Amino acid sequence: MHRFRFSVQLSCRYIRRFTSQSTHLENVGTMASLLKSRTVLRFRGPDNVKFLQGLLTNDLRKFEEPVVGEKRLPIPTPNMPTSTIPPVYAAMLTPQGRFLYDFFIYKPSQPHEKLDKTGSGPGTDTRELELYADVDTAVLDELLTSLKKYRLRSKVDIENVGEEYSCWQRYGENHLGSSEEEEEEPEAASVGSGGGVDQIGVAASHGDDLGWQWHKDPRLDCLGFRGIFPSNTTPPLVEANKETDEGNYRLWRVERGVAEGSTDIPKGEAIPLEYNLAGLNAISFDKGCYIGQELIARTHHRGVIRKRLLPLKFVDNEGKEVGEKIAPGAEVIDTSTSTGRKTGNVTTSIGCRGLGILRLDEALKGSNSLAIQGLENIKVQAIIPEWWPSEWYSEYQTQAAVS
């Protein structure tokens, strides 16, 4: 009860300060949030990888069993790094190439990749091939229906294990640590996995008997670490006074221009490249066929994305941040034109910050002409995230400078 009370107080305090006084979450250090907006699915069976490979935008072949003939991976030792595979971020699309669902796919440490509980020998291989995914809770039922529709004769079982496992995010100003030792700490948080650490000590303090661990977020380093853990435990490295409401994680994402799930990415409407999924490592352009690939490939090879998702700041005429509620879907217009030309739409709004799909040639002018339709006293400032590659916006900045 004490932990829950702190989480609510922390969330309310910092979101309120952020909205009214421009206080950003960077000032509060490392935080961790239980992501109730995500739930966990388990995929079992010999056709796991093949099944998901034909559905999702990213390449999952690295999850295949690393066995060639009779040759297996070396048995890990305390001085040999583990072969744990990092998670993959991917999306499932409509046949027309529109966004439906996003997935974080995990392969837990296999017994032959771990030491036993004593830290002195290999585990016993008793489990069949398993993959786990954290997915959007809000669309869980229809997602399961879609997956089972495509399963056909594939040898794969799909199970909702959301009551057994939960998804967590570890993020904030110091999530990578201030020293090399702290930076490596989350990577060492698996149980019985190899590495230059005391395995018995790690097992006792940082994990569980399945080897769940924190992974660097597969999208961006600035998003911190992500992982799934048994629901009846608190993940390793989560200090009691640093657990906070999921709303703070969402605010952290929005500030960096990252959408997640159906709340931020309109299902059946969003074009993945406009929502920057390629820059978030969600799309492989050389993996072969998957549902919706044709539009993605054609748009990518054409090389011109005129609209993109941008982080937004809402301000008044004096440039002071305002916390008035902006409804998702609100139109952003260019007030410098006589007709108030439409530039895009707000997709997400949290206090004085938000996300929006905007035309880059208008959004990157650097003027104070963008405003909310019907609320022209609320100006919209579009921000270029630090992680964007320059080729996404350099052309438009050059045009703005010339004009």
N, C-alpha and C positions, 0 to 999 in steps of 0.2 A: 504494500500500500504506500509506503514511503517513497519508493522509486516512482510509482505512478504519479504521485502528487508533485514530485520534483519535475517530472517530464512535462506536465501540463503547465506548471508555473514558468519553466524555462521557455517553452514554446510561446506562450502568451507574451512574456516580457520582451523577448527578442523580436518577435514579429511586430509588436506595438512600437518598440523603439526604432526598428528598421523603417516602419511606415512613416513615422512622424519626424524622426531626427536623422535620417540617412545613416543609421548605425547598421553596419553590415555584419553578417555572420562570421566573417574572417576574424572578428575581434574576440571570439569566444573559444578558440582553440579546437581541439579534437572532440568530435561528438559521434555518437552511434545511435541509430534509429532502427526500431523494429518496423518493417514495412508491411503494414496491414493491407495495403493496396495490392500486394503480390501474394500469390499462393504457389504451392509446389506440386508439380506433376512428376511421376516416375514412369520411365519407359523401360520395359524389360523385354528381352528376346533377341535372337540372333539377327533380326532385320532392323534393329534400332536405327543404326546410322543410315542405312540405305533408305529407310522410310522417311526420316527427317531430311535427308539430303535432297530428296525430290520435292520437298515442300518449302524449305526455308531458303532465304537469300544468301546465307553464308555457307562456307565450306566446312563440313563436319567430319571429313575423312580422318582428321587427326585423332578422333575418338575411337577409331577402330582398334581392336585388340592388337597390341604391338608384338605379334608372334608370327615369325616366318618359318614355315616347316616345323621343325622341332626346337627351333631356337627361341628362347625367351629372353626378356630383359634381365640384366644382372640383378642379383639380390642386393637391395640397398644395405648399407652399413652406416654407423654413425659418422663416418668420414666421407660418405658418398651422397651427393644430393639426390633427393627423391625425383622420380619421373612424373610427378603429378602434373596433369595437363591443365593449363588455365582455361577458364570458361570462355564461351563464344557468345557474342551478341548477334541476334538475327531477327528477321521478321518473316511473317507469313503474309502473302499478298492474294488479292483477287486475281482471276485470270486476266483482267485488264490492267494489272500492275498497280493497283491501289492498296494502301496499307490496311491490314486486318488486325494482326496481333504481333506483339514483340515477345521474344524469348531470350532468357539467359540460360544457356545449356551448360551443365556441369557433368563431369565424370568423376565420381569419388575415387579416392585412392584404392587400387585393387590390392588384395592380400599379398600378391607377389611383389608389390611395390612398397610394402610396409614391413616394419619389424613387428614381432609379436609384443605382447604387453610387457615382457621383461626387457625388451630392447636388445635382445641378444640373437634373435633368429627370425626367419621369415614367417609371415602369417600363413594361414591355411586357406587355399582357394576353394571357397564353398559357395560363392555366389555366381549367378549367371550375369552376363553383361547388362549393366544398368546405366542409364543416363537420367539425370534429373533436370528439371527446368523450372525457373521461377517465372510466372506469367501473371497477367493482369487479373485480379480477383473479380473485377466488375463484369468481365465477359467470359468467366470460366465455363459456364454451362454451354454456351454456343461454341466456344473453342473446343471443348470435348466432343461436341456433336460433329464439328468440322473434321477433327482429327480422325474420328472413327469412320466418317464417311470415306475418307481417303485411304484408310487402312487396307480395305479389301482383303486379300489373302496374305498380307505381310505378317510374318511371325513376330508380332510385337504386342505387348500388353500395355495399356495406358491407364494409369491409376492416379486418382487425386489423393495425395498424401499431405494435404495442407494442415491437417490436425496434428500430424506427427512432426512436421518440419516447418520452419519459418525462415523468412528472408530478412537479412540485416544489411545495413550500409554503415560503414565507418568513414567519416569524412571530416572536413574542417581545415582550419589554417595549418595545423601541425599534424595532419593525418599521416604524413610521410616521416615524421620525426625530425628532431633537430640534430641528430647524429646518425652516423652510419649504423650503429647498433640498433637504434630505435626504428630506422627505416626498414631493416630486415626482419624486425620482430614479427609482424603479421604473417610473413611468409613462412615462419618457423612454427606456426601455431597449429600444425597438424599433429596427429598422434601416431607414434610409431613410424613416422616417415624419416627418411635419411636426411642428413644435413650435419653441419659442424656444431651440433648442440647436444646437450644431455637429453637423450630421448626419453628416459624415464621421468625426468623432471618436466619435460614438455607435456608428456601424457598426463601427469598428475595435475598440472596447473592450467593447461590451455585447451583441452579438447575432450574427445570422446572416442569410443572404440571403433567408430567407422571412419575416422580420419578426416572429419569435416574441418575446413580451414578457411581463413580469409584469403581472397584472391584480389589482385589489383583489378579494378573495374576495367573490363575489356574495351570500354568506349574511350575514356580519357583518364589520364593520370590525376587531373584535378578533381575528379569525382571520388577519389579515395579507394576504398576496398569494399568488396561485396562478398556475400557468402550465404549459404543455407546451413542451418543448424537445428538440432533437435529442439522442439518447442518447449520441452520441460527444462531447458538449461539456458543460462546466459552465455553468449559467445565469449571466447577468450579475448582479453584485452579491452573489454568493455567495463570501464570503471563505473561504479555505482552513481557517481555524481556527474557523469558525462552522458548518460542515456537521456535522450530527448525525443520529443514528439516528431512523427514523420513529417509534419508540416515544415519543419526546419530543413529537412533534406530536400523537400520539393522546392523550397525557396533557394537553396544552394544550387540546385540544378537550373532553375529558371534564370538566375543571375548569369549563368554561364551559357545560356542559350541551348539547353538540352531538354528535349521533350521525352516523355516516357509514358507508355500505356495509352489506353483509349481516352483518358481524361485530357491529355495534351495533344494526341494525334487522332484526328477524326477518322473513325473506322469506315472503310469503304470509300473514302473521299481523298485522303491525303496521298500525294505523290512522294514516295520515299526520298528521292533525291532533293526535293524542295525542303524536306524536313532534315536534311543533312545526314541521312543514315549512312551514306558512303563515308563521310568524314568521321563517323562514330564507329567505324569498323564493323558495320552490320551487313555489308554487301561484298560478295566476291564476284568479280567480273570474268573469272576464268574457270569456274567450277563446273560448268555444264548447265543442263536444263533444270528449271524449277518453275513452279506455277507463277505466272506473271513476269517471267524473265524478259520477254520480248520488248515490252515498253521500257524497262530499266536499261537494257542494253542499247536500244535505239537512242534514248535520251542521253545516255552517258557518252556514246560515240559521237553524237551531234555536238557535244561539248559546250552547250549554252544553257545555263539555268538562270532564268531571268527573275525568278522569285525564290526567296529562301526564308527559312525561319530565323528570326533575329530576337535577341533579348531587347526588351523595351523598358523605358523609364517614362512614367507619367508625371508631368510637371505643370505648373501654372504659367501665366504669362511672364512672370518674373524668374522663371527657372527653378522655383521651389517645388520639391517633390510633394505630390498630393496622394492621399490614400483613398480617394473616392472609388467606389466599386465600379469597375469596368466589366461589362458582361462579355463573356466569350462570344465571338462572332461580331462584335462591334466593328464598324468600318473605320479604317484610317484613311483620311483624305488629305490632299495637298491644297492648303488654303491659299497658296500663291497663284493658283489658276482661277480664272473667273467662274468656272463651273464647279470647283471643289472636286477635282479629279480623284477617283478612288485609287488608293495606293496598295491597299491590302486589308487584312482583318486581324484583329486580336484573337488569339487562340486560347491564351491562358492569362489570368490576372490574379496577382497576389499583392494586395496593397498598392504601392506605388511602382511595382515591377510587373512585368508580364512577358509573354512571348507573342510573336505575330508573324504571319506570312506576308512579306512586303516585297514590292518591286524594288530591286536593288538600285536601279537608276534613280529612283525617287528617294529611297530611304537613306542613301549615302551622300546626299547633297551637302549635308552638314548645316543646313539652314534650320530655322525654327518654324517651318511652314506646315509640318505634319500635325494633325489634330484628330480628335475623335468626332465622327459624324454626329451632329446633334448636341455635342458638348465641346464646341470650338474653343472654350476657355481652357480645356485640358489639352496641352501639347504632348506630342509623342516624340521621344528621342530614341532613335535606333542605335544600337551599340554593336560594334564588330567584336566578337569574342576573340580572345588571345589565341585560341587554338585553331582558328580558321587558317587554311593555307592561303597565301596571298593571291593566287590565281583566281580565287572565288570573287574577289572584290577590286583588285588593282585596276581592271579595265574601267570600272564605273567611277573610281576615284579620279582617274586620269581625265575622264570625260567631264566630271564636275569641276576640276581645276581649270580646264580649258574654257568652259562656259562661264 
